[in-house]
């Protein structure tokens, strides 16, 4: 079962990313180290595989 967009955003926030807002269904999050990611979709939508991969990658990058 696919994870929801809200779960991806929660994971990013727990990793230290801050929500900088966005336009429409897009959320721009930024880590204090300067790492940025944009997550698109409504909070209740299923996340696409590429979105889950990108979120994992950015969280891993922020821990280095």
Buried (B, 14 or more C-beta within 10 A) or exposed (E): EEBBBBBBBEBBEEBBBEEEEEEEEEBBBBBEEEBEBEBBBEBEBEBEEEBBEBBEEBBEEBEE
